[in-house]
């Protein structure tokens, strides 16, 4: 944040945020994508997790 303020000035910046609530299955899928896991492995992990919840 400091870098943004110093680079663009406080009068030319704004704060913005998004709140996301994940369900476990969706979170596992997104983490799998981010880690580059194969889609079939991600599906397997997310389905195993939903059974134990």
Number of C-alpha atoms within 10 A of each C-alpha: 8 8 8 12 13 9 11 10 11 11 7 9 12 8 5 5 5 5 5 6 8 10 9 14 17 12 13 20 20 14 12 18 13 9 9 10 13 10 12 9 12 19 16 12 15 18 15 12 13 12 7 6 7
